[in-house]
């Protein structure tokens, strides 16, 4: 049976190395949660908040992130998170705020990136919070679905994009 967390503050908790396939996180606080080497395949992370979560080498195949990162007040912040070498193949990252996130060598193939913000330009952040562009070094962006509201970092090399037709 898959784990389910709802309305829970998991700040500082370590799930490192855990098998969390099909786990559900709904309206949870995820500050500095360690998801390193975790298998979250087919899981759901919805309406959560979290700063500095660590997803290094996590397996995130088919994870649903729908409705996340819409604003500082309403969705999670993953600024400063490390999502290097993660597999997001087919995940829905619509409206995600991914500014300042290290996605080095991650697979974003076939992800839905409608309205995703890789630069922090659309977010309503306190004046003392500064975000850098997401790091997209050696990231697979083949077959992504994006639209005119997607905000890309200034440097993206070798990507192939599929945009919605008007």
C-alpha positions as CSV (number, residue, x, y, z in Angstrom):
1,X,0.0,0.0,0.0
2,X,1.4,3.4,-1.0
3,X,2.1,6.0,1.6
4,X,-0.1,9.1,1.9
5,X,0.7,12.4,3.6
6,X,-1.9,15.1,3.9
7,X,-1.7,18.5,5.7
8,X,1.6,17.3,7.3
9,X,4.7,19.3,8.2
10,X,7.6,17.1,7.0
11,X,10.2,19.8,7.3
12,X,13.7,18.5,7.9
13,X,12.7,14.8,7.4
14,X,14.9,12.4,5.5
15,X,13.4,9.9,3.1
16,X,16.8,9.3,1.5
17,X,17.0,5.9,-0.3
18,X,13.3,5.1,0.4
19,X,10.9,3.4,-1.9
20,X,8.0,5.9,-2.2
21,X,6.5,4.6,-5.4
22,X,2.9,5.9,-5.8
23,X,3.2,7.9,-2.6
24,X,1.0,11.0,-2.2
25,X,2.0,14.3,-0.7
26,X,-1.0,16.7,-0.5
27,X,-0.8,20.2,1.2
28,X,2.4,19.2,3.0
29,X,5.3,21.5,4.2
30,X,8.5,20.1,2.6
31,X,11.2,22.5,3.8
32,X,14.7,20.9,3.6
33,X,13.2,17.5,3.1
34,X,15.8,15.0,1.8
35,X,14.4,13.0,-1.1
36,X,17.9,11.9,-2.3
37,X,18.0,8.5,-4.1
38,X,14.2,8.1,-3.5
39,X,11.9,6.3,-6.0
40,X,8.8,8.5,-6.2
41,X,7.7,7.0,-9.5
42,X,4.0,7.5,-10.2
43,X,3.6,9.5,-7.0
44,X,1.7,12.8,-6.5
45,X,3.0,16.0,-5.0
46,X,0.1,18.5,-5.0
47,X,-0.4,21.9,-3.3
48,X,2.7,21.5,-1.1
49,X,5.2,24.1,0.0
50,X,8.9,23.6,0.5
51,X,12.2,25.5,0.4
52,X,15.5,23.8,-0.1
53,X,14.2,20.3,-0.7
54,X,16.8,17.9,-2.0
55,X,15.9,15.5,-4.8
56,X,19.5,14.5,-5.8
57,X,19.4,11.3,-8.0
58,X,15.7,10.8,-7.2
59,X,13.6,8.8,-9.6
60,X,10.5,10.8,-10.5
61,X,9.1,8.9,-13.5
62,X,5.5,9.9,-14.1
63,X,5.2,12.0,-10.9
64,X,2.2,14.4,-11.0
65,X,3.0,17.9,-9.9
66,X,-0.1,19.5,-11.3
67,X,-1.0,22.9,-9.8
68,X,2.2,23.5,-7.9
69,X,4.5,26.5,-7.6
70,X,1.9,28.9,-8.7
71,X,2.9,31.6,-6.2
72,X,4.8,32.2,-3.0
73,X,1.7,32.0,-0.9
74,X,-0.3,29.2,-2.8
75,X,2.3,26.7,-3.9
76,X,5.7,25.2,-3.0
77,X,8.9,27.0,-3.5
78,X,11.8,24.7,-4.5
79,X,14.4,27.5,-4.9
80,X,17.8,26.2,-4.1
81,X,16.7,22.5,-4.5
82,X,18.9,20.0,-6.2
83,X,17.0,17.9,-8.7
84,X,20.1,16.8,-10.6
85,X,19.9,13.5,-12.6
86,X,16.2,13.1,-11.9
87,X,13.8,11.5,-14.3
88,X,10.6,13.6,-14.9
89,X,9.6,11.9,-18.1
90,X,6.0,12.6,-18.7
91,X,5.5,14.7,-15.5
92,X,3.1,17.7,-15.4
93,X,5.1,20.7,-14.2
94,X,2.5,23.2,-15.3
95,X,2.9,26.6,-13.5
96,X,5.9,25.3,-11.5
97,X,8.4,27.8,-10.1
98,X,11.8,26.2,-10.9
99,X,14.0,29.3,-10.6
100,X,17.3,28.6,-8.9
101,X,16.8,24.8,-9.2
102,X,19.7,22.7,-10.4
103,X,18.3,20.3,-13.0
104,X,21.8,19.2,-14.3
105,X,21.6,16.0,-16.4
106,X,17.9,15.5,-15.6
107,X,15.4,14.1,-18.0
108,X,12.5,16.5,-18.8
109,X,11.5,14.7,-21.9
110,X,7.7,14.8,-22.7
111,X,7.0,16.9,-19.6
112,X,4.2,19.5,-19.7
113,X,5.8,22.9,-19.0
114,X,2.9,25.3,-19.6
115,X,3.5,28.4,-17.6
116,X,6.6,27.0,-15.9
117,X,8.9,29.7,-14.7
118,X,12.6,28.9,-14.8
119,X,13.7,32.5,-14.0
120,X,11.4,33.7,-11.2
121,X,10.0,36.5,-13.3
122,X,6.3,35.6,-12.7
123,X,6.5,35.0,-9.0
124,X,5.3,37.3,-6.3
125,X,8.2,37.1,-3.9
126,X,9.2,39.2,-0.9
127,X,11.7,41.9,-1.9
128,X,14.5,40.1,0.1
129,X,14.2,36.9,-2.0
130,X,16.3,36.8,-5.1
131,X,16.1,33.9,-7.6
132,X,18.6,32.9,-10.2
133,X,17.9,31.1,-13.4
134,X,17.4,27.3,-13.2
135,X,20.5,25.3,-14.2
136,X,19.6,23.3,-17.3
137,X,23.0,21.9,-18.1
138,X,22.8,18.6,-20.2
139,X,19.1,18.4,-19.7
140,X,16.9,16.3,-22.0
141,X,14.1,18.6,-23.2
142,X,13.0,16.6,-26.2
143,X,9.2,16.5,-26.7
144,X,8.4,19.0,-24.0
145,X,5.0,20.7,-24.2
146,X,5.2,24.4,-23.4
147,X,3.4,27.6,-24.3
148,X,3.9,31.3,-24.5
149,X,3.6,31.7,-20.7
150,X,6.6,29.4,-20.1
151,X,9.6,31.5,-18.9
152,X,12.9,29.9,-20.0
153,X,16.3,30.5,-18.4
154,X,18.6,32.7,-20.5
155,X,20.8,29.7,-21.4
156,X,19.3,26.5,-22.9
157,X,21.4,24.5,-25.3
158,X,20.3,21.9,-27.8
159,X,16.7,21.7,-26.8
160,X,13.8,20.7,-29.0
161,X,10.4,22.3,-28.1
162,X,6.8,21.5,-29.0
163,X,4.6,24.5,-28.3
164,X,0.8,24.6,-28.1
165,X,-0.9,25.8,-31.3
166,X,-3.0,29.0,-30.9
